[in-house]
């Protein structure tokens, strides 16, 4: 366009703004293990878990901005057979026992492994 006598000046201003987001998964869990005693032999029958978790998020926009510390509400979980592990223990102790683990947690499209 300079051939037509028009000089264009770029109106875009380069920016170095960035956003940093960190998430820390905080998990408390309790395991309940049921053992089967058959004479002098001991077998693991079942292992189930319960507990709670929350996230500690840190968000910073730009280099000079202050960090925002955010904690999500505490959530509780319990594996499906936590209240009645004895039935599973008797059904599965001869094949090595039954173990239930909490599901992985998705937070801001990122999967966190809980176990």
Phi and psi restraints in degrees (range 20) as a CNS / XPLOR table:
assign (resid 1 and name C) (resid 2 and name N)
       (resid 2 and name CA) (resid 2 and name C) 1.0 -70.1 20.0 2
assign (resid 2 and name N) (resid 2 and name CA)
       (resid 2 and name C) (resid 3 and name N) 1.0 -20.4 20.0 2
assign (resid 2 and name C) (resid 3 and name N)
       (resid 3 and name CA) (resid 3 and name C) 1.0 -68.5 20.0 2
assign (resid 3 and name N) (resid 3 and name CA)
       (resid 3 and name C) (resid 4 and name N) 1.0 -24.9 20.0 2
assign (resid 3 and name C) (resid 4 and name N)
       (resid 4 and name CA) (resid 4 and name C) 1.0 -89.6 20.0 2
assign (resid 4 and name N) (resid 4 and name CA)
       (resid 4 and name C) (resid 5 and name N) 1.0 -1.2 20.0 2
assign (resid 4 and name C) (resid 5 and name N)
       (resid 5 and name CA) (resid 5 and name C) 1.0 87.3 20.0 2
assign (resid 5 and name N) (resid 5 and name CA)
       (resid 5 and name C) (resid 6 and name N) 1.0 15.9 20.0 2
assign (resid 5 and name C) (resid 6 and name N)
       (resid 6 and name CA) (resid 6 and name C) 1.0 -108.7 20.0 2
assign (resid 6 and name N) (resid 6 and name CA)
       (resid 6 and name C) (resid 7 and name N) 1.0 123.9 20.0 2
assign (resid 6 and name C) (resid 7 and name N)
       (resid 7 and name CA) (resid 7 and name C) 1.0 -104.6 20.0 2
assign (resid 7 and name N) (resid 7 and name CA)
       (resid 7 and name C) (resid 8 and name N) 1.0 121.7 20.0 2
assign (resid 7 and name C) (resid 8 and name N)
       (resid 8 and name CA) (resid 8 and name C) 1.0 -99.0 20.0 2
assign (resid 8 and name N) (resid 8 and name CA)
       (resid 8 and name C) (resid 9 and name N) 1.0 133.3 20.0 2
assign (resid 8 and name C) (resid 9 and name N)
       (resid 9 and name CA) (resid 9 and name C) 1.0 -110.9 20.0 2
assign (resid 9 and name N) (resid 9 and name CA)
       (resid 9 and name C) (resid 10 and name N) 1.0 131.5 20.0 2
assign (resid 9 and name C) (resid 10 and name N)
       (resid 10 and name CA) (resid 10 and name C) 1.0 -63.8 20.0 2
assign (resid 10 and name N) (resid 10 and name CA)
       (resid 10 and name C) (resid 11 and name N) 1.0 132.3 20.0 2
assign (resid 10 and name C) (resid 11 and name N)
       (resid 11 and name CA) (resid 11 and name C) 1.0 -96.9 20.0 2
assign (resid 11 and name N) (resid 11 and name CA)
       (resid 11 and name C) (resid 12 and name N) 1.0 -4.2 20.0 2
assign (resid 11 and name C) (resid 12 and name N)
       (resid 12 and name CA) (resid 12 and name C) 1.0 -81.7 20.0 2
assign (resid 12 and name N) (resid 12 and name CA)
       (resid 12 and name C) (resid 13 and name N) 1.0 134.9 20.0 2
assign (resid 12 and name C) (resid 13 and name N)
       (resid 13 and name CA) (resid 13 and name C) 1.0 -110.0 20.0 2
assign (resid 13 and name N) (resid 13 and name CA)
       (resid 13 and name C) (resid 14 and name N) 1.0 124.0 20.0 2
assign (resid 13 and name C) (resid 14 and name N)
       (resid 14 and name CA) (resid 14 and name C) 1.0 -63.4 20.0 2
assign (resid 14 and name N) (resid 14 and name CA)
       (resid 14 and name C) (resid 15 and name N) 1.0 145.5 20.0 2
assign (resid 14 and name C) (resid 15 and name N)
       (resid 15 and name CA) (resid 15 and name C) 1.0 -130.4 20.0 2
assign (resid 15 and name N) (resid 15 and name CA)
       (resid 15 and name C) (resid 16 and name N) 1.0 147.6 20.0 2
assign (resid 15 and name C) (resid 16 and name N)
       (resid 16 and name CA) (resid 16 and name C) 1.0 -115.8 20.0 2
assign (resid 16 and name N) (resid 16 and name CA)
       (resid 16 and name C) (resid 17 and name N) 1.0 26.6 20.0 2
assign (resid 16 and name C) (resid 17 and name N)
       (resid 17 and name CA) (resid 17 and name C) 1.0 -73.7 20.0 2
assign (resid 17 and name N) (resid 17 and name CA)
       (resid 17 and name C) (resid 18 and name N) 1.0 136.6 20.0 2
assign (resid 17 and name C) (resid 18 and name N)
       (resid 18 and name CA) (resid 18 and name C) 1.0 -139.7 20.0 2
assign (resid 18 and name N) (resid 18 and name CA)
       (resid 18 and name C) (resid 19 and name N) 1.0 161.9 20.0 2
assign (resid 18 and name C) (resid 19 and name N)
       (resid 19 and name CA) (resid 19 and name C) 1.0 -123.2 20.0 2
assign (resid 19 and name N) (resid 19 and name CA)
       (resid 19 and name C) (resid 20 and name N) 1.0 127.5 20.0 2
assign (resid 19 and name C) (resid 20 and name N)
       (resid 20 and name CA) (resid 20 and name C) 1.0 -111.6 20.0 2
assign (resid 20 and name N) (resid 20 and name CA)
       (resid 20 and name C) (resid 21 and name N) 1.0 126.4 20.0 2
assign (resid 20 and name C) (resid 21 and name N)
       (resid 21 and name CA) (resid 21 and name C) 1.0 -129.3 20.0 2
assign (resid 21 and name N) (resid 21 and name CA)
       (resid 21 and name C) (resid 22 and name N) 1.0 121.6 20.0 2
assign (resid 21 and name C) (resid 22 and name N)
       (resid 22 and name CA) (resid 22 and name C) 1.0 -121.3 20.0 2
assign (resid 22 and name N) (resid 22 and name CA)
       (resid 22 and name C) (resid 23 and name N) 1.0 139.2 20.0 2
assign (resid 22 and name C) (resid 23 and name N)
       (resid 23 and name CA) (resid 23 and name C) 1.0 -125.7 20.0 2
assign (resid 23 and name N) (resid 23 and name CA)
       (resid 23 and name C) (resid 24 and name N) 1.0 134.1 20.0 2
assign (resid 23 and name C) (resid 24 and name N)
       (resid 24 and name CA) (resid 24 and name C) 1.0 -120.0 20.0 2
assign (resid 24 and name N) (resid 24 and name CA)
       (resid 24 and name C) (resid 25 and name N) 1.0 120.5 20.0 2
assign (resid 24 and name C) (resid 25 and name N)
       (resid 25 and name CA) (resid 25 and name C) 1.0 -85.9 20.0 2
assign (resid 25 and name N) (resid 25 and name CA)
       (resid 25 and name C) (resid 26 and name N) 1.0 123.8 20.0 2
assign (resid 25 and name C) (resid 26 and name N)
       (resid 26 and name CA) (resid 26 and name C) 1.0 -110.8 20.0 2
assign (resid 26 and name N) (resid 26 and name CA)
       (resid 26 and name C) (resid 27 and name N) 1.0 117.6 20.0 2
assign (resid 26 and name C) (resid 27 and name N)
       (resid 27 and name CA) (resid 27 and name C) 1.0 -124.5 20.0 2
assign (resid 27 and name N) (resid 27 and name CA)
       (resid 27 and name C) (resid 28 and name N) 1.0 132.4 20.0 2
assign (resid 27 and name C) (resid 28 and name N)
       (resid 28 and name CA) (resid 28 and name C) 1.0 -117.1 20.0 2
assign (resid 28 and name N) (resid 28 and name CA)
       (resid 28 and name C) (resid 29 and name N) 1.0 125.4 20.0 2
assign (resid 28 and name C) (resid 29 and name N)
       (resid 29 and name CA) (resid 29 and name C) 1.0 -139.4 20.0 2
assign (resid 29 and name N) (resid 29 and name CA)
       (resid 29 and name C) (resid 30 and name N) 1.0 155.0 20.0 2
assign (resid 29 and name C) (resid 30 and name N)
       (resid 30 and name CA) (resid 30 and name C) 1.0 -126.9 20.0 2
assign (resid 30 and name N) (resid 30 and name CA)
       (resid 30 and name C) (resid 31 and name N) 1.0 136.2 20.0 2
assign (resid 30 and name C) (resid 31 and name N)
       (resid 31 and name CA) (resid 31 and name C) 1.0 -108.0 20.0 2
assign (resid 31 and name N) (resid 31 and name CA)
       (resid 31 and name C) (resid 32 and name N) 1.0 141.1 20.0 2
assign (resid 31 and name C) (resid 32 and name N)
       (resid 32 and name CA) (resid 32 and name C) 1.0 -117.7 20.0 2
assign (resid 32 and name N) (resid 32 and name CA)
       (resid 32 and name C) (resid 33 and name N) 1.0 119.4 20.0 2
assign (resid 32 and name C) (resid 33 and name N)
       (resid 33 and name CA) (resid 33 and name C) 1.0 -113.1 20.0 2
assign (resid 33 and name N) (resid 33 and name CA)
       (resid 33 and name C) (resid 34 and name N) 1.0 130.9 20.0 2
assign (resid 33 and name C) (resid 34 and name N)
       (resid 34 and name CA) (resid 34 and name C) 1.0 -108.1 20.0 2
assign (resid 34 and name N) (resid 34 and name CA)
       (resid 34 and name C) (resid 35 and name N) 1.0 126.9 20.0 2
assign (resid 34 and name C) (resid 35 and name N)
       (resid 35 and name CA) (resid 35 and name C) 1.0 -108.8 20.0 2
assign (resid 35 and name N) (resid 35 and name CA)
       (resid 35 and name C) (resid 36 and name N) 1.0 145.3 20.0 2
assign (resid 35 and name C) (resid 36 and name N)
       (resid 36 and name CA) (resid 36 and name C) 1.0 -111.6 20.0 2
assign (resid 36 and name N) (resid 36 and name CA)
       (resid 36 and name C) (resid 37 and name N) 1.0 125.0 20.0 2
assign (resid 36 and name C) (resid 37 and name N)
       (resid 37 and name CA) (resid 37 and name C) 1.0 -104.3 20.0 2
assign (resid 37 and name N) (resid 37 and name CA)
       (resid 37 and name C) (resid 38 and name N) 1.0 121.5 20.0 2
assign (resid 37 and name C) (resid 38 and name N)
       (resid 38 and name CA) (resid 38 and name C) 1.0 -125.5 20.0 2
assign (resid 38 and name N) (resid 38 and name CA)
       (resid 38 and name C) (resid 39 and name N) 1.0 96.1 20.0 2
assign (resid 38 and name C) (resid 39 and name N)
       (resid 39 and name CA) (resid 39 and name C) 1.0 66.2 20.0 2
assign (resid 39 and name N) (resid 39 and name CA)
       (resid 39 and name C) (resid 40 and name N) 1.0 -120.9 20.0 2
assign (resid 39 and name C) (resid 40 and name N)
       (resid 40 and name CA) (resid 40 and name C) 1.0 -95.1 20.0 2
assign (resid 40 and name N) (resid 40 and name CA)
       (resid 40 and name C) (resid 41 and name N) 1.0 -0.8 20.0 2
assign (resid 40 and name C) (resid 41 and name N)
       (resid 41 and name CA) (resid 41 and name C) 1.0 -93.1 20.0 2
assign (resid 41 and name N) (resid 41 and name CA)
       (resid 41 and name C) (resid 42 and name N) 1.0 140.9 20.0 2
assign (resid 41 and name C) (resid 42 and name N)
       (resid 42 and name CA) (resid 42 and name C) 1.0 -120.8 20.0 2
assign (resid 42 and name N) (resid 42 and name CA)
       (resid 42 and name C) (resid 43 and name N) 1.0 128.2 20.0 2
assign (resid 42 and name C) (resid 43 and name N)
       (resid 43 and name CA) (resid 43 and name C) 1.0 -122.7 20.0 2
assign (resid 43 and name N) (resid 43 and name CA)
       (resid 43 and name C) (resid 44 and name N) 1.0 142.8 20.0 2
assign (resid 43 and name C) (resid 44 and name N)
       (resid 44 and name CA) (resid 44 and name C) 1.0 -79.0 20.0 2
assign (resid 44 and name N) (resid 44 and name CA)
       (resid 44 and name C) (resid 45 and name N) 1.0 125.5 20.0 2
assign (resid 44 and name C) (resid 45 and name N)
       (resid 45 and name CA) (resid 45 and name C) 1.0 -93.6 20.0 2
assign (resid 45 and name N) (resid 45 and name CA)
       (resid 45 and name C) (resid 46 and name N) 1.0 -50.7 20.0 2
assign (resid 45 and name C) (resid 46 and name N)
       (resid 46 and name CA) (resid 46 and name C) 1.0 -156.2 20.0 2
assign (resid 46 and name N) (resid 46 and name CA)
       (resid 46 and name C) (resid 47 and name N) 1.0 155.7 20.0 2
assign (resid 46 and name C) (resid 47 and name N)
       (resid 47 and name CA) (resid 47 and name C) 1.0 -138.5 20.0 2
assign (resid 47 and name N) (resid 47 and name CA)
       (resid 47 and name C) (resid 48 and name N) 1.0 120.4 20.0 2
assign (resid 47 and name C) (resid 48 and name N)
       (resid 48 and name CA) (resid 48 and name C) 1.0 -128.6 20.0 2
assign (resid 48 and name N) (resid 48 and name CA)
       (resid 48 and name C) (resid 49 and name N) 1.0 159.9 20.0 2
assign (resid 48 and name C) (resid 49 and name N)
       (resid 49 and name CA) (resid 49 and name C) 1.0 -133.6 20.0 2
assign (resid 49 and name N) (resid 49 and name CA)
       (resid 49 and name C) (resid 50 and name N) 1.0 157.4 20.0 2
assign (resid 49 and name C) (resid 50 and name N)
       (resid 50 and name CA) (resid 50 and name C) 1.0 -146.0 20.0 2
assign (resid 50 and name N) (resid 50 and name CA)
       (resid 50 and name C) (resid 51 and name N) 1.0 162.6 20.0 2
assign (resid 50 and name C) (resid 51 and name N)
       (resid 51 and name CA) (resid 51 and name C) 1.0 167.2 20.0 2
assign (resid 51 and name N) (resid 51 and name CA)
       (resid 51 and name C) (resid 52 and name N) 1.0 -162.3 20.0 2
assign (resid 51 and name C) (resid 52 and name N)
       (resid 52 and name CA) (resid 52 and name C) 1.0 -142.4 20.0 2
assign (resid 52 and name N) (resid 52 and name CA)
       (resid 52 and name C) (resid 53 and name N) 1.0 161.5 20.0 2
assign (resid 52 and name C) (resid 53 and name N)
       (resid 53 and name CA) (resid 53 and name C) 1.0 -151.7 20.0 2
assign (resid 53 and name N) (resid 53 and name CA)
       (resid 53 and name C) (resid 54 and name N) 1.0 157.3 20.0 2
assign (resid 53 and name C) (resid 54 and name N)
       (resid 54 and name CA) (resid 54 and name C) 1.0 -155.4 20.0 2
assign (resid 54 and name N) (resid 54 and name CA)
       (resid 54 and name C) (resid 55 and name N) 1.0 165.5 20.0 2
assign (resid 54 and name C) (resid 55 and name N)
       (resid 55 and name CA) (resid 55 and name C) 1.0 -112.8 20.0 2
assign (resid 55 and name N) (resid 55 and name CA)
       (resid 55 and name C) (resid 56 and name N) 1.0 140.8 20.0 2
assign (resid 55 and name C) (resid 56 and name N)
       (resid 56 and name CA) (resid 56 and name C) 1.0 -105.8 20.0 2
assign (resid 56 and name N) (resid 56 and name CA)
       (resid 56 and name C) (resid 57 and name N) 1.0 108.7 20.0 2
assign (resid 56 and name C) (resid 57 and name N)
       (resid 57 and name CA) (resid 57 and name C) 1.0 -102.4 20.0 2
assign (resid 57 and name N) (resid 57 and name CA)
       (resid 57 and name C) (resid 58 and name N) 1.0 140.7 20.0 2
assign (resid 57 and name C) (resid 58 and name N)
       (resid 58 and name CA) (resid 58 and name C) 1.0 -124.6 20.0 2
assign (resid 58 and name N) (resid 58 and name CA)
       (resid 58 and name C) (resid 59 and name N) 1.0 123.6 20.0 2
assign (resid 58 and name C) (resid 59 and name N)
       (resid 59 and name CA) (resid 59 and name C) 1.0 -123.5 20.0 2
assign (resid 59 and name N) (resid 59 and name CA)
       (resid 59 and name C) (resid 60 and name N) 1.0 131.1 20.0 2
assign (resid 59 and name C) (resid 60 and name N)
       (resid 60 and name CA) (resid 60 and name C) 1.0 -135.4 20.0 2
assign (resid 60 and name N) (resid 60 and name CA)
       (resid 60 and name C) (resid 61 and name N) 1.0 123.4 20.0 2
assign (resid 60 and name C) (resid 61 and name N)
       (resid 61 and name CA) (resid 61 and name C) 1.0 -103.0 20.0 2
assign (resid 61 and name N) (resid 61 and name CA)
       (resid 61 and name C) (resid 62 and name N) 1.0 114.9 20.0 2
assign (resid 61 and name C) (resid 62 and name N)
       (resid 62 and name CA) (resid 62 and name C) 1.0 82.7 20.0 2
assign (resid 62 and name N) (resid 62 and name CA)
       (resid 62 and name C) (resid 63 and name N) 1.0 168.3 20.0 2
assign (resid 62 and name C) (resid 63 and name N)
       (resid 63 and name CA) (resid 63 and name C) 1.0 -75.0 20.0 2
assign (resid 63 and name N) (resid 63 and name CA)
       (resid 63 and name C) (resid 64 and name N) 1.0 -38.6 20.0 2
assign (resid 63 and name C) (resid 64 and name N)
       (resid 64 and name CA) (resid 64 and name C) 1.0 -94.8 20.0 2
assign (resid 64 and name N) (resid 64 and name CA)
       (resid 64 and name C) (resid 65 and name N) 1.0 -7.0 20.0 2
assign (resid 64 and name C) (resid 65 and name N)
       (resid 65 and name CA) (resid 65 and name C) 1.0 -70.4 20.0 2
assign (resid 65 and name N) (resid 65 and name CA)
       (resid 65 and name C) (resid 66 and name N) 1.0 153.6 20.0 2
assign (resid 65 and name C) (resid 66 and name N)
       (resid 66 and name CA) (resid 66 and name C) 1.0 -78.3 20.0 2
assign (resid 66 and name N) (resid 66 and name CA)
       (resid 66 and name C) (resid 67 and name N) 1.0 150.1 20.0 2
assign (resid 66 and name C) (resid 67 and name N)
       (resid 67 and name CA) (resid 67 and name C) 1.0 -77.9 20.0 2
assign (resid 67 and name N) (resid 67 and name CA)
       (resid 67 and name C) (resid 68 and name N) 1.0 142.5 20.0 2
assign (resid 67 and name C) (resid 68 and name N)
       (resid 68 and name CA) (resid 68 and name C) 1.0 -106.6 20.0 2
assign (resid 68 and name N) (resid 68 and name CA)
       (resid 68 and name C) (resid 69 and name N) 1.0 121.8 20.0 2
assign (resid 68 and name C) (resid 69 and name N)
       (resid 69 and name CA) (resid 69 and name C) 1.0 -98.7 20.0 2
assign (resid 69 and name N) (resid 69 and name CA)
       (resid 69 and name C) (resid 70 and name N) 1.0 123.5 20.0 2
assign (resid 69 and name C) (resid 70 and name N)
       (resid 70 and name CA) (resid 70 and name C) 1.0 -129.0 20.0 2
assign (resid 70 and name N) (resid 70 and name CA)
       (resid 70 and name C) (resid 71 and name N) 1.0 132.7 20.0 2
assign (resid 70 and name C) (resid 71 and name N)
       (resid 71 and name CA) (resid 71 and name C) 1.0 -113.2 20.0 2
assign (resid 71 and name N) (resid 71 and name CA)
       (resid 71 and name C) (resid 72 and name N) 1.0 130.4 20.0 2
assign (resid 71 and name C) (resid 72 and name N)
       (resid 72 and name CA) (resid 72 and name C) 1.0 -78.3 20.0 2
assign (resid 72 and name N) (resid 72 and name CA)
       (resid 72 and name C) (resid 73 and name N) 1.0 161.2 20.0 2
assign (resid 72 and name C) (resid 73 and name N)
       (resid 73 and name CA) (resid 73 and name C) 1.0 -63.3 20.0 2
assign (resid 73 and name N) (resid 73 and name CA)
       (resid 73 and name C) (resid 74 and name N) 1.0 150.3 20.0 2
assign (resid 73 and name C) (resid 74 and name N)
       (resid 74 and name CA) (resid 74 and name C) 1.0 -72.7 20.0 2
assign (resid 74 and name N) (resid 74 and name CA)
       (resid 74 and name C) (resid 75 and name N) 1.0 132.6 20.0 2
assign (resid 74 and name C) (resid 75 and name N)
       (resid 75 and name CA) (resid 75 and name C) 1.0 -117.9 20.0 2
assign (resid 75 and name N) (resid 75 and name CA)
       (resid 75 and name C) (resid 76 and name N) 1.0 147.2 20.0 2
assign (resid 75 and name C) (resid 76 and name N)
       (resid 76 and name CA) (resid 76 and name C) 1.0 -110.8 20.0 2
assign (resid 76 and name N) (resid 76 and name CA)
       (resid 76 and name C) (resid 77 and name N) 1.0 148.9 20.0 2
assign (resid 76 and name C) (resid 77 and name N)
       (resid 77 and name CA) (resid 77 and name C) 1.0 -138.4 20.0 2
assign (resid 77 and name N) (resid 77 and name CA)
       (resid 77 and name C) (resid 78 and name N) 1.0 159.5 20.0 2
assign (resid 77 and name C) (resid 78 and name N)
       (resid 78 and name CA) (resid 78 and name C) 1.0 -153.5 20.0 2
assign (resid 78 and name N) (resid 78 and name CA)
       (resid 78 and name C) (resid 79 and name N) 1.0 130.4 20.0 2
assign (resid 78 and name C) (resid 79 and name N)
       (resid 79 and name CA) (resid 79 and name C) 1.0 -67.2 20.0 2
assign (resid 79 and name N) (resid 79 and name CA)
       (resid 79 and name C) (resid 80 and name N) 1.0 155.7 20.0 2
assign (resid 79 and name C) (resid 80 and name N)
       (resid 80 and name CA) (resid 80 and name C) 1.0 -56.5 20.0 2
assign (resid 80 and name N) (resid 80 and name CA)
       (resid 80 and name C) (resid 81 and name N) 1.0 -34.0 20.0 2
assign (resid 80 and name C) (resid 81 and name N)
       (resid 81 and name CA) (resid 81 and name C) 1.0 -106.6 20.0 2
assign (resid 81 and name N) (resid 81 and name CA)
       (resid 81 and name C) (resid 82 and name N) 1.0 25.4 20.0 2
assign (resid 81 and name C) (resid 82 and name N)
       (resid 82 and name CA) (resid 82 and name C) 1.0 -64.3 20.0 2
assign (resid 82 and name N) (resid 82 and name CA)
       (resid 82 and name C) (resid 83 and name N) 1.0 -37.4 20.0 2
assign (resid 82 and name C) (resid 83 and name N)
       (resid 83 and name CA) (resid 83 and name C) 1.0 -78.2 20.0 2
assign (resid 83 and name N) (resid 83 and name CA)
       (resid 83 and name C) (resid 84 and name N) 1.0 -18.4 20.0 2
assign (resid 83 and name C) (resid 84 and name N)
       (resid 84 and name CA) (resid 84 and name C) 1.0 -139.3 20.0 2
assign (resid 84 and name N) (resid 84 and name CA)
       (resid 84 and name C) (resid 85 and name N) 1.0 67.6 20.0 2
assign (resid 84 and name C) (resid 85 and name N)
       (resid 85 and name CA) (resid 85 and name C) 1.0 -79.3 20.0 2
assign (resid 85 and name N) (resid 85 and name CA)
       (resid 85 and name C) (resid 86 and name N) 1.0 -14.9 20.0 2
assign (resid 85 and name C) (resid 86 and name N)
       (resid 86 and name CA) (resid 86 and name C) 1.0 -65.3 20.0 2
assign (resid 86 and name N) (resid 86 and name CA)
       (resid 86 and name C) (resid 87 and name N) 1.0 -37.6 20.0 2
assign (resid 86 and name C) (resid 87 and name N)
       (resid 87 and name CA) (resid 87 and name C) 1.0 -61.8 20.0 2
assign (resid 87 and name N) (resid 87 and name CA)
       (resid 87 and name C) (resid 88 and name N) 1.0 -45.4 20.0 2
assign (resid 87 and name C) (resid 88 and name N)
       (resid 88 and name CA) (resid 88 and name C) 1.0 -65.3 20.0 2
assign (resid 88 and name N) (resid 88 and name CA)
       (resid 88 and name C) (resid 89 and name N) 1.0 -36.2 20.0 2
assign (resid 88 and name C) (resid 89 and name N)
       (resid 89 and name CA) (resid 89 and name C) 1.0 -61.8 20.0 2
assign (resid 89 and name N) (resid 89 and name CA)
       (resid 89 and name C) (resid 90 and name N) 1.0 -45.9 20.0 2
assign (resid 89 and name C) (resid 90 and name N)
       (resid 90 and name CA) (resid 90 and name C) 1.0 -71.0 20.0 2
assign (resid 90 and name N) (resid 90 and name CA)
       (resid 90 and name C) (resid 91 and name N) 1.0 -28.1 20.0 2
assign (resid 90 and name C) (resid 91 and name N)
       (resid 91 and name CA) (resid 91 and name C) 1.0 -79.4 20.0 2
assign (resid 91 and name N) (resid 91 and name CA)
       (resid 91 and name C) (resid 92 and name N) 1.0 -25.8 20.0 2
assign (resid 91 and name C) (resid 92 and name N)
       (resid 92 and name CA) (resid 92 and name C) 1.0 -125.8 20.0 2
assign (resid 92 and name N) (resid 92 and name CA)
       (resid 92 and name C) (resid 93 and name N) 1.0 5.8 20.0 2
assign (resid 92 and name C) (resid 93 and name N)
       (resid 93 and name CA) (resid 93 and name C) 1.0 -67.5 20.0 2
assign (resid 93 and name N) (resid 93 and name CA)
       (resid 93 and name C) (resid 94 and name N) 1.0 -28.6 20.0 2
assign (resid 93 and name C) (resid 94 and name N)
       (resid 94 and name CA) (resid 94 and name C) 1.0 -74.6 20.0 2
assign (resid 94 and name N) (resid 94 and name CA)
       (resid 94 and name C) (resid 95 and name N) 1.0 -19.6 20.0 2
assign (resid 94 and name C) (resid 95 and name N)
       (resid 95 and name CA) (resid 95 and name C) 1.0 -103.0 20.0 2
assign (resid 95 and name N) (resid 95 and name CA)
       (resid 95 and name C) (resid 96 and name N) 1.0 19.7 20.0 2
assign (resid 95 and name C) (resid 96 and name N)
       (resid 96 and name CA) (resid 96 and name C) 1.0 105.0 20.0 2
assign (resid 96 and name N) (resid 96 and name CA)
       (resid 96 and name C) (resid 97 and name N) 1.0 -7.3 20.0 2
assign (resid 96 and name C) (resid 97 and name N)
       (resid 97 and name CA) (resid 97 and name C) 1.0 95.7 20.0 2
assign (resid 97 and name N) (resid 97 and name CA)
       (resid 97 and name C) (resid 98 and name N) 1.0 170.8 20.0 2
assign (resid 97 and name C) (resid 98 and name N)
       (resid 98 and name CA) (resid 98 and name C) 1.0 -116.7 20.0 2
assign (resid 98 and name N) (resid 98 and name CA)
       (resid 98 and name C) (resid 99 and name N) 1.0 131.0 20.0 2
assign (resid 98 and name C) (resid 99 and name N)
       (resid 99 and name CA) (resid 99 and name C) 1.0 -127.7 20.0 2
assign (resid 99 and name N) (resid 99 and name CA)
       (resid 99 and name C) (resid 100 and name N) 1.0 130.8 20.0 2
assign (resid 99 and name C) (resid 100 and name N)
       (resid 100 and name CA) (resid 100 and name C) 1.0 -116.6 20.0 2
assign (resid 100 and name N) (resid 100 and name CA)
       (resid 100 and name C) (resid 101 and name N) 1.0 133.4 20.0 2
assign (resid 100 and name C) (resid 101 and name N)
       (resid 101 and name CA) (resid 101 and name C) 1.0 -119.4 20.0 2
assign (resid 101 and name N) (resid 101 and name CA)
       (resid 101 and name C) (resid 102 and name N) 1.0 152.0 20.0 2
assign (resid 101 and name C) (resid 102 and name N)
       (resid 102 and name CA) (resid 102 and name C) 1.0 -66.6 20.0 2
assign (resid 102 and name N) (resid 102 and name CA)
       (resid 102 and name C) (resid 103 and name N) 1.0 151.7 20.0 2
assign (resid 102 and name C) (resid 103 and name N)
       (resid 103 and name CA) (resid 103 and name C) 1.0 -72.3 20.0 2
assign (resid 103 and name N) (resid 103 and name CA)
       (resid 103 and name C) (resid 104 and name N) 1.0 154.3 20.0 2
assign (resid 103 and name C) (resid 104 and name N)
       (resid 104 and name CA) (resid 104 and name C) 1.0 -67.6 20.0 2
assign (resid 104 and name N) (resid 104 and name CA)
       (resid 104 and name C) (resid 105 and name N) 1.0 152.8 20.0 2
assign (resid 104 and name C) (resid 105 and name N)
       (resid 105 and name CA) (resid 105 and name C) 1.0 -111.2 20.0 2
assign (resid 105 and name N) (resid 105 and name CA)
       (resid 105 and name C) (resid 106 and name N) 1.0 131.8 20.0 2
assign (resid 105 and name C) (resid 106 and name N)
       (resid 106 and name CA) (resid 106 and name C) 1.0 -100.9 20.0 2
assign (resid 106 and name N) (resid 106 and name CA)
       (resid 106 and name C) (resid 107 and name N) 1.0 126.5 20.0 2
assign (resid 106 and name C) (resid 107 and name N)
       (resid 107 and name CA) (resid 107 and name C) 1.0 -136.9 20.0 2
assign (resid 107 and name N) (resid 107 and name CA)
       (resid 107 and name C) (resid 108 and name N) 1.0 117.0 20.0 2
assign (resid 107 and name C) (resid 108 and name N)
       (resid 108 and name CA) (resid 108 and name C) 1.0 53.0 20.0 2
assign (resid 108 and name N) (resid 108 and name CA)
       (resid 108 and name C) (resid 109 and name N) 1.0 47.6 20.0 2
assign (resid 108 and name C) (resid 109 and name N)
       (resid 109 and name CA) (resid 109 and name C) 1.0 63.0 20.0 2
assign (resid 109 and name N) (resid 109 and name CA)
       (resid 109 and name C) (resid 110 and name N) 1.0 20.9 20.0 2
assign (resid 109 and name C) (resid 110 and name N)
       (resid 110 and name CA) (resid 110 and name C) 1.0 -119.2 20.0 2
assign (resid 110 and name N) (resid 110 and name CA)
       (resid 110 and name C) (resid 111 and name N) 1.0 132.5 20.0 2
assign (resid 110 and name C) (resid 111 and name N)
       (resid 111 and name CA) (resid 111 and name C) 1.0 -92.5 20.0 2
assign (resid 111 and name N) (resid 111 and name CA)
       (resid 111 and name C) (resid 112 and name N) 1.0 124.8 20.0 2
assign (resid 111 and name C) (resid 112 and name N)
       (resid 112 and name CA) (resid 112 and name C) 1.0 -104.0 20.0 2
assign (resid 112 and name N) (resid 112 and name CA)
       (resid 112 and name C) (resid 113 and name N) 1.0 131.2 20.0 2
assign (resid 112 and name C) (resid 113 and name N)
       (resid 113 and name CA) (resid 113 and name C) 1.0 -85.1 20.0 2
assign (resid 113 and name N) (resid 113 and name CA)
       (resid 113 and name C) (resid 114 and name N) 1.0 128.1 20.0 2
assign (resid 113 and name C) (resid 114 and name N)
       (resid 114 and name CA) (resid 114 and name C) 1.0 -93.6 20.0 2
assign (resid 114 and name N) (resid 114 and name CA)
       (resid 114 and name C) (resid 115 and name N) 1.0 -12.5 20.0 2
